[in-house]
Amino acid sequence: MSELEIENKVAASGLITLNLEDYAPTFERVELDIKPWLFREMILKEKDFREFVKLHDWAQYQNKIVCFVCSADAIVPTWAYMLLAISVQPYAVKYFFGSNQEIDAILFHEAINKIDFTQYQDKRVIVKGCGDIPLPINAFVEITAGLQPYAKSIMYGEACSNVPIYKKR
């Protein structure tokens, strides 16, 4: 190497950057709040609710992830959410009961469970910390649990400034 060449120490270090954004769901997410479908936004009347479900345009959820919620402090029977699931099933990619944040945790869990962690055997791995989308903390915890049996070391952040998390003895 000549004196004029710049050495890329990060590339030469053998560090592998794992970006959790690569595992983020790519489908649009929609939160379906049933509060307006309740009588006075507080009480579920079965006949009225069934009519709302029957008349609702379910096709608008084509190829989307749907989160069922009720923002009212109402007692909603379990069967109501089951009815929503049956109705959205032909259109949605996935559907859940819960907030977008809760669904993020589930979707990242599913994605992380599909990773073959043996590819990180005895490797130095940096879990990228900053990105363009907010990531659930649970995803960082789960990726760490998956990496630990295999990785030589786990760090958080960027190659230029990282926080050591784990080093195999």
N, C-alpha and C positions, 0 to 999 in steps of 0.2 A: 504494500500500500504506500503510495507516495505521500509526501507531506501535504499536498494540495487536496487530496481526497478527504471527504468528510465521512467519518465512520458512524454508521447508524447503530449505536449501542443497544437500542431497544430491540431492533431486528435481530441483532447478534445474541441477545440475552436468552432467547428461547422462550420468552414469555408468550402465553396464549391469552388473548383477550376474549372473554365471554360476555357478550352483550345481551342482556335479558330482553331488550327491545325486539330482538330477533324472534322471540317466542310469544310476542303480543298477538292477540287475535286481530285479524285483519277485517273481519266483518263489522259492519256498523251495528251499534248497540242502541236499543230503544227501551226506555223505561215506560211501562204501561201502568199508570196509576189508576186504580179502580175507584178512587174517592168520588169522582163525579157520577158514578154509576149507582151510588148509594142514595137511599132516601134521606134527604136533608144532609147529605154527605156524612151520615153517621150510622145508618141502619140498612142492612142488606135485606131487601124484600125479594124472596126467591123468584116470584113471577116476573117482577120488573127487571131483576138482574138477568134472568134467562133471556128476556126480550132484548136487553142491551147487547148481550153476547151474540144473539142471533142476528141482530141488525148491524153489528160492528163490521167494518171493512178489514178483514183479517189479511187480505192480499197485500196490504201496505207493509207487512212485515216480511215479505219475500226476501230471502237470503240475509236476514238480520238476526241478531241475538236479542231476545226479548227478556226483559226483567219485569216480573209482576211485583207491584208494590201497592200498598194502601197507605197514603200519607195521612189519612184521618185516624183519629184515635177511636177506631171502631172494632167491634168483634166481628171478624169475617170467618165464616165456617170454612173448614178445609176443602169441602167439596167445591166451593166457588173457584178456588185456584186450580183444582183438577179440571173443572169445566173450561177454564181459560186455556189450560194446557192442551186439551183435546181440540179446541178451536184453532189455536195457532200452529199446531203441529204440522199441517200440510205446507206451511209457508216458511216458518222460521228455521234457521240453521240449528239453533239451540234455544232453549227457553228455561228460565229459572224463576224461583221466588227469591227476591232479595234485591238489594241496592246494587248499583253499578260497581261499587267498591267490593262488595261481597262476591259479586260475579267475577270480577278481576281475579280475586284470590283463587276461585275455583278453576277458571280458565288457565291461569298460569300453573296451577297444580297439575292439571291434565297435561299441559305442554312439557313441563319439567319431568314428569313421570315417563315420557317417551324418549328422553335423552339417554343415549348409551354412554354412561360415564366412564367406561373402560378406556375410551379414547383419550382420557386425561391421565392415564396411568403414569405416575412419576413425572408429571409435567408441572410447570410453574404457571398458575392460572390467575389472571386478574379479572375479577368480576367488575365490569364497567359500572361506574357510579352515576355519572350524569348523562342525561340524554334528552331526547325531544319529547318524550311522553312520560307522565307520572307512572311509576311502577309500585305495586303493592310491596310493602316490607316483607310480607310472607314469601314472596318470590325469592328474595335474597336469602332468607332463612332456608328455604327448601333447596335452592341451588347449592348452598354451602353444605347441607346435609348430604346431598348427592355426590358432591366433589370430594368430601373429606376422606372416604375410604381409598381413593385413587390418587388424588393430586399430591405432588411433592410439597407444594405450598399453594396457599390461597391468599390473594390480596384483594383489596377493594379500592376502586378509584381508576386512575389512569397510570400508564407506565411511567410518566414523568413525576407523578406524585401519588403514591399509593399508601394504603394502610395495611400492614401485615395482619392477617387474620389467623392463619394456621400454617404450621410448618411440621412436616412429618419428621419424627425422630429417627 
